[in-house]
Amino acid sequence: MVKVKEMPYSEKYKLAQENGMFLKNLAPAFIESHLGHQAALELQEALQEQVRAVPENASFEDKHEVAYGNFIRIGKYNFNFIREKMGEAGIRQFMRHEVDGLKRKNAGASVLLLGLIRAIAPGYAFVL
């Protein structure tokens, strides 16, 4: 059996922090463009309440658990807020906005190559 190398908790923590910040910044911009500045402020205040502080002296495993929990809570709250304010149509718009944001965040050669493959043979792009 092939042994799989596990990602260290320090890297997991870093990724959870980065992705949490990505979601925390993405939704308010979307809300502001669709519902105005006041709604975006309301969302930002609510998101601050969702985030738990990461203990500085904790192990990377514990830091990862807190950061990952924050990431999940932020994502769930974003979708619940948008669903409440904009309905299912808003959710569909936000999902497109999120995918576009991820494309910008992860822009690179592999994403470009996948886009080219998808353009040429859409069914094959997801087999890779």
QUIFENCOR-V451167 format. One record per residue. SS is DSSP state (helix for helix, strand for strand, loop for the rest). NEAR is the number of other ideal C-beta (glycine too) atoms within 8 Angstrom. Layout:
BEGIN
ss->{SS	SS}
near->{NEAR	NEAR}
END
This chain:
BEGIN
ss->{loop	loop	loop	loop	loop	loop	loop	loop	helix	helix	helix	helix	helix	helix	helix	helix	helix	helix	helix	helix	helix	helix	helix	helix	helix	helix	helix	helix	helix	helix	helix	helix	helix	helix	helix	loop	helix	helix	helix	helix	helix	helix	helix	helix	helix	helix	helix	helix	helix	helix	loop	loop	loop	loop	loop	loop	loop	loop	loop	helix	helix	helix	helix	helix	helix	helix	helix	helix	helix	helix	helix	helix	helix	helix	helix	helix	helix	helix	helix	helix	helix	helix	helix	helix	helix	helix	helix	helix	helix	helix	helix	helix	helix	helix	helix	helix	helix	helix	helix	helix	helix	helix	helix	helix	helix	loop	loop	loop	helix	helix	helix	helix	helix	helix	helix	helix	helix	helix	helix	helix	loop	helix	helix	helix	helix	loop	loop	loop}
near->{2	3	4	4	4	4	6	7	11	7	8	12	12	8	8	13	10	8	9	13	8	10	12	11	8	12	14	12	9	12	14	11	5	8	9	6	6	7	11	13	8	8	13	9	8	10	14	7	6	9	11	6	5	10	8	4	3	9	6	11	7	9	13	12	8	13	13	10	9	14	12	8	10	14	9	8	11	14	10	8	12	14	11	6	9	12	6	6	7	12	12	8	11	14	8	8	10	9	8	8	10	8	9	7	7	7	7	6	5	6	10	9	8	10	8	8	11	9	6	6	7	6	6	9	10	5	5	6}
END
